[in-house]
Amino acid sequence: MTLHGKPLIAGLLAQWAANNLTAPSLRAVNPATGETLEPAFIEADEAQVSAAVEAAAGAFAEYRRRTPAERAAFLDAIGRHIEALGDGLLDRASAETGLGLDRLRGERGRTIAQLRMFARLIEEGSWVDARIDTADPSRKPAPKPDLRRMLVPIGPAAVFGASNFPLAFSVAGGDTASALAAGCPVVVKAHPAHPGTSEMVAGAIAAAAAETRMPAGVFSMIHGRAPAVGLALVRHPQVKAVGFTGSLRAGRALFDAAAARPEPIPVYAEMGSINPVFVLPGALAERGRQIAEGLKASVTLGVGQFCTNPGLVVGLDDGDGKFADFKTEAARLIAQTPPGVMLYPGLRDGFVAEAGRFEAIPGVSHSGGPPKGDGPAQARPMAFSVDADTFLGQPELSQEMFGPSTLLVTARSREQVLAIAANLAGHLTATIQGNADDLEQWRDLIDVLREKVGRLIFNGFPTGVEVSSAMQHGGPYPATTDPRTTSVGTAAIERFVRPICFQDFPQAVLPPELHDKNPRGIWRLVNGERTRGEI
Amino acid sequence: MTLHGKPLIAGLLAQWAANNLTAPSLRAVNPATGETLEPAFIEADEAQVSAAVEAAAGAFAEYRRRTPAERAAFLDAIGRHIEALGDGLLDRASAETGLGLDRLRGERGRTIAQLRMFARLIEEGSWVDARIDTADPSRKPAPKPDLRRMLVPIGPAAVFGASNFPLAFSVAGGDTASALAAGCPVVVKAHPAHPGTSEMVAGAIAAAAAETRMPAGVFSMIHGRAPAVGLALVRHPQVKAVGFTGSLRAGRALFDAAAARPEPIPVYAEMGSINPVFVLPGALAERGRQIAEGLKASVTLGVGQFCTNPGLVVGLDDGDGKFADFKTEAARLIAQTPPGVMLYPGLRDGFVAEAGRFEAIPGVSHSGGPPKGDGPAQARPMAFSVDADTFLGQPELSQEMFGPSTLLVTARSREQVLAIAANLAGHLTATIQGNADDLEQWRDLIDVLREKVGRLIFNGFPTGVEVSSAMQHGGPYPATTDPRTTSVGTAAIERFVRPICFQDFPQAVLPPELHDKNPRGIWRLVNGERTRGEI
């Protein structure tokens, strides 16, 4: 498949940009080899951003009226068109990201499964949270009106592709799938590290839109490396919500721009997390080695490039030497892990710089490394070690180091363990390794941790985010800008909707979800009772 | 009942402020007479704000663990203690607001009913949106974990009392009731126009907290007129959400302060709305006079001091003179309505200034007025009239004029009606007056309006906001800062919560809502199916 390097706006390859010889462009780099990949991808200017968003706004009035079955067919078709790209997609994604084909095959499966999950969710239909309070004309002192409320799409959504999941959190990733499912057109800004992968997937979405006769403006994709491109997208008055996964700095900049608009809009930015793991004494005594092996696997999985990477491990040295042994073993296992290719050279260079910052702090020791491996983007896993006094006194040790590393913290007392928990900022997850006794004795720790995170894990590791109804992938700031929503699982559709209430309207004007006969057969709250019945 | 004028912080009257003779203070003014009312109320300083919020943060860990039945008992007790204040509460509220005793009696009933509604909601319990995906240890390639997700309280909430509902949107109003129901401690900043009413209700809440053995920090109230007090409250790092009803200027200032915090927090500000009414030709022909009478009643109800006051009426002059007749009749009825006392002199002065601004615009005519009535706060109802060309060319005619007035706009064509709708900013409501033919012929108008508002009303008037499950009281900016939530009805509890997911935890650690046996008997989503059953 020949890549064209052009933005895809409302189903068309925007020609004016390609004809503008002075337009800035970007190229992908193979992080394993340093090779620059063809072609050049045109960076968007304000005119492209406007064209994409205005096409989305124009398509919204039509797209939101499509039936759930029609939108579901569109989502299913996107999945089929992604599959039809075959190994060519995986090869290009691997060349652009350094990720292996097996990982990418799995991620493609997850991406398609997400699209299908949202298709089934909207076919079933109860997610609209329909509520009906029927009228009582005889009520005194005033008659009671007929009120019918449901969730409706909020409007065009801007989605930013993430570097670390070039398929599942990128062009056709969770935010795009949930926004399209909700009834919102989407404008994607592709991540500049995998523009070719993005182009291929964007083509699949456009083909699916054409096949299922969706308005062309339902999807557009632009490229851009400069912050100005993303900011222009977020500032466009017709954009009504933003999904982003990436760094704290970039996510906060988008949030600030959105909050400063004449009409502020929600920004769902997932930005960073160190995903603390607390290894409690009972578990340590029973299966310290097994926990060390699990930790090593979680820290080094995917060269540590997951937002759920466990970057902090806290244990209690109660004099029996067990946590010291655990640390030694975990550090040894991590240090033995071969280096891996990170997603792009800049990410590896950032990891090296962060590791250097940690190493320079008095009291911090390390195993493994040096962090800089061979080639333009190889990183070597590292385990850092520090005591709780030093950790609590050095706020920068609590900052995320993106890559294959973790920090092992030894507390001298139960109080220090609790102090570390209480001092945590917001994170996506926290993990408890413990046995039944530990759980009994450390209830206060769990009570503290649940206020800090979106997901609490028992005797597992944070990497591996299940895509299902009950997942919560989010958490208090700075893990995200909005702890009230999730970026993974069916509840992610709530990001792109708002409620509307119809008062005293005849059936003919109401959406089918609110008709007396309940033709969609959905669960509704009717006069306070949950039912799938008619009125 | 003797009023003390002190802040109520965690169940105690803060003495240090009372002992500070230089502390600024405020007094209420009777808007009917201009009389200054005793006593002086101490304005909060930063120390008071911190004390209140820190008490709330301290109480949160305990309060959020109280069972739903315990929290419901607290809410019910608040209602009883408000009732026990008897006519003294109504007398003081009337003196501070100029509202009549019947209106205030009704508002008290609504306030108590709201508290009880949330008590029943949390007793029933399904609002937590519990979702359970059970484990599958044999799944390949990776075992499926057990995931259990529910909504939990977000943390201490700051609530700003509104001037226009001294009971129902004030100290124990909807935001306080929903936040307390969700499990969030509340710090109220009382509205400076009714400090005595606020003190009495705050005392009722504190008494209810003591009676039901809630942690004292679950509720505090401070006074303040200076914007700095409210800003200090919103900026306090332990405040996690903000509820506000008032002006666009004040609401936006709070929103901006919250967005600029190191940790941004949600602000639910309801700020203003002109609640457009579209009078369609069929309805006009059938019952123009009746619509004019209903409009007059809605415009002048409560001296026009409702956020749902219909401030804009649009009709089509198709040459038969019917809309001209309607306008004449509506303007006559409004102009005949006697003046009324507004909530405080500043509000009346604002109304007079806004009316003067309208009158000065060429092409705007009016009936009724002069807007300034007798006494310090009397306002006289007014009806303004303008053609659509002038209206579309003068953006300031689209701004809310708070008080007993409306603007009647005559369109020359169907296209002008649609242009007016398309140009609308966000509002709480829009209303269609029409018959079956109108609905058929004006589908495009309804399609435009539903993107502009939170509630669409057919053949009614926007004043009168039902408190129930299906109500949506909110809307796109600038009606509110967050169209995703409501300030009225059971769904308002969603403002003060976030989801948390427990992965692979034993039953003993899980909240009862997530236990296999479903001891709370709530509706849950178990492996994608809605059920009240056990697992």
Interface residues (C-beta under 8 A of the other chain):
Chain A: A61 G106 S126 R131 I132 D133 P141 A142 K144 P145 L147 R148 R149 V152 I154 G155 F255 D256 A259 A260 E263 P264 P266 G426 A436 L439 R443 I446 D447 R450 E451 V453 G454 R455 L456 I457 F458 N459 G460 G464 E466 S468 S469 A470 M471 Q472 G474 P476 Y477 P478 T481 D482 P483 R484 T485 T486 A491 V497 R498 P499 I500 C501 F502 Q503 D504 F505 P506 A508 V509 W523 L525 N527 G528 R530
Chain B: A61 G106 S126 R131 I132 D133 P141 A142 K144 P145 L147 R148 R149 V152 I154 G155 F255 D256 A259 A260 E263 P264 P266 G426 A436 L439 R443 I446 D447 R450 E451 V453 G454 R455 L456 I457 F458 N459 G460 G464 E466 S468 S469 A470 M471 Q472 G474 P476 Y477 P478 T481 D482 P483 R484 T485 T486 A491 V497 R498 P499 I500 C501 F502 Q503 D504 F505 P506 A508 V509 W523 L525 N527 G528 R530
